[in-house]
Amino acid sequence: MHAFSHGTTSTTTAIAIPPSLSFPLIEAAFPRQLHPYWPRLQTNTRTWLLERRLMPADKVEEYADGLCYTDLMAGYYLGAPDEVMQAIADYSAWFFVWDDRHDRDVVHGRPTAWRRLKNRLHTALDTPEDHLHHKDSLVAGLADSVLRLYSFLSVRWNARFARHFHAVIDAYDREFHNRTHGIVPGVEEYLALRRLTFAHWIWTDLLEPSAECELPDAVRIHPAYHRAALLSQEFAAWYNDLCSLPKEIAGDEVHNLGISLVVHQKLSLEEAVREVRRRVEECITEFLRAERDALRFADELADGTVRGKSLSTAVRACLGNMRNWFSSVYWFHHESGRYMVDDWDDRSTPPYVDNEAAGES
């Protein structure tokens, strides 16, 4: 089927979405929006990637806009102050570059380089001010982006964000081990690990500075709020698996829900695709139910006090952006050059990755 792009191009263009990746409910019930700061966001993040030496100038020039990293974030964190939106977009761009470095370390068999990077990232996360000028551009880039994120809310929020991201780094390490040893995790093991490698709770944490309100634990872990947050992230992770399956099969990957279903539940590739689609569709319909429960919870928070009204407003803002995540993720996967494997010269090597810059010379 065809859908219309509202991404980086100045004209509206039709996007052909394969039936296996098409979800009409997303297109009908989750209207797409972009943060009004988006055009400046794109320009500034492109500049930041260059200044931080995270991508070579020729790669930035040729590929950065087409990768649509800023579109993804600008379609998610609506209502965020401009400086919050910029910090999130830069951090997200950093995350994609880190993911590519991790992938290249696996592909080129560099366990020592990966362990060194992993340890440096753990340290930089806790003391970013000491790593702004680190010789490894990925370490310095993380330090710069998280230092800005740490400036918006409290020390308590910062510690939670760091705790969540330490877990993500460790999950990437487990994925490195699995991939280098050819281990395909079982379905339940994979799903638990995927919540970390996709950074479910990082993106959920960032809803709060976007809403300019730090939520107390009692609100964040309330079943109604937590379930809506989890479903929005599960949709994104599993839809990513569905869309990236051709790329990951070409790259000899082991970390994909479809691959895990084929190996451990003995499904054919076609059956695995149908099962991942079923799970994705269930996330969408379950979110619509969870959203109603969470909105009732937001109403209950408005107890007549100033604090109650503030929390209620913030929860509604966060829920609205959880909803935005569905459309933003959906369109990103059909607009970003990151998933256009058929256009690559080598289906296992992304053209926007610079091997020499990643330490392969």
Secondary structure, 3 states (H helix, E strand, C coil): CEEECCCCCCCCCEEECCHHHCCHHHHHHCCCCCCCCHHHHHHHHHHHHHHCCCCCHHHHHHHHHHHCHHHHHHCCCCCCCHHHHHHHHHHHHHHHHHHHHHHHHHHCCCHHHHHHHHHHHHHHHHCHHHCCCCCCHHHHHHHHHHHHHCCCCCHHHHHHHHHHHHHHHHHHHHHHHHHHCCCCCCHHHHHHHHHHHCCHHHHHHCHHHHHCCCCCHHHHCCHHHHHHHHHHHHHHHHHHHHHHHHHHHHCCCCCCHHHHHHHHCCCCHHHHHHHHHHHHHHHHHHHHHHHHHHHHHHHHHCCCCHHHHHHHHHHHHHHHHHHHHHHHHHHHHHHCHHHCHHHCCCCCCCCCCCCHHHHHC
